[in-house]
Amino acid sequence: MEAFRERRRRVLAQLDGALLLFSMPVALRNDDVEHAYRQDSDFYYLSGFTEPESVLLLTTKHEEHEAILFVRPRDPAREIWDGERAGVDGAVVHHGFDVAYPIEALGDVLPRYLRGVRRLHHRLGFDRTNDDKVLQAIQAVRGRGRTPHVWPTEIVDPRTLLHEMRIVKSEHEIAAMDRAAEITRDAHVAAMRLAAPGRHEYELEAVMREVFRRSGAERVAYEPIVGSGPNATVLHYRANRRRMTDGELVLIDAGCEFGYYACDVTRTFPVNGVFSPAQRRIYEVVLEAQRAAIEATCPGVSVDRVHDVAVEVVSAGLIALGLLEGPLEKVLEERSHRRYYLHRTSHYLGMDVHDAGTYFAEGEPRPMLPGMVITIEPGLYIRHDAIDVPPEYRGIGVRIEDDALVTSEGNRVLTADIPRTIADVERACRG
């Protein structure tokens, strides 16, 4: 609870007005069945509150209350069906808010807290229903024109403030990401041991999901990708239903979420446990690019620079294999690598798998700071129908992805324990 209180204090220290956040709405799967619920990341970051139908308000303009939460009241009849609720009292006692109200009181109570507020931080345009509630509250304050009340005349996106906070992780957050990495390690190793010709992609997905839940992870951080053979060259393949055959590679991009913090890892390995010579050559190019990108990750360096380092190594490797025509300077200038390397090398990681934070500052690539976490994930994807490519390389897709914490000395790879070298991968496949 104290960690969330401290975050709220940090926000209040930067506010001159009020900040309003709405919880993530419940989404119906079909008829009266709901999708599994996950709280909005910004909302959870400041509250630690996981229930839907809730609203968080921080204000510097109220004499008594700075942190207010609107929640569903206790309801024994509904709790029989859906589980226990925190209720108004629980929001104060267990979550550390100054005061709480039933969510049904939002329309009557919110205008009282908006008096004296000129600047309101609210995510306008995300949910029209919530926008209407905010505008009605503003109108209720503004309508009293003969009183000395000030009302919100400026609406600011709260992500501008919150995402700057979220981009640098605290020790508490890093500990959660370390645990997510440990669980994800065990799941990837379990998949390597299980893989064999004749098995289906979904069997590997199933064993990973079992490890995630058995180890205490709340959910997957994103829908797992398990692509074997030609499916490994499809970047966001998610069907996971193909039967794997001897001599193929399988690419698995999967990570768990622990304590609302994500892990994002990709490993590529042979279905039969042994890389072919062609697979080995492609894999080594990707691995060397990742090593160089990890080495380049440190404070003061931008994510763009990390990508450029990986591209240079990949391009040189493709030229050496005869898949691109040199010289290297010409390949880099023409960006010829994009035929086989289609995506960026890194993105921020945290509560969201593509986490909060800007990549540019004043129009320039943003230098990284200690406490930031990024993925490092070069890859090569050679389509099975690329007839101008030597046959032994067709249909090979390789991506190697790890998560790196930027430190004052350089970086620490959170996922370093997951087999990555050819020798370690083949050993893990043998169990």
Secondary structure, 3 states (H helix, E strand, C coil): CHHHHHHHHHHHHHCCCEEEEECCCCCEEECCEECCCCCCHHHHHHHCCCCCCCEEEEECCCCCCCEEEEECCCCHHHHHHHCCCCHHHHHHHCCCCCEEEEHHHHHHHHHHHHCCCCEEECCCCCCHHHHHHHHHHHHHHHCCCCCCCCCCCEEECCHHHHHHHHCCCCHHHHHHHHHHHHHHHHHHHHHHHHCCCCCEHHHHHHHHHHHHHHCCCCEECCCCEEEEHHHHHCCCCCCCCCECCCCCEEEEECCEEECCEECCCEEEEECCCCCCHHHHHHHHHHHHHHHHHHHHCCCCCEHHHHHHHHHHHHHHHHHHCCCCCCCHHHHHHHCHHHHCCCCCCCCECCCCCCCCCCCEECCEECECCCCCEEEECCEEECCCCCCCCCHHHCCCEEECEEEEEECCCCEEECCCCCCCCHHHHHHHHCC
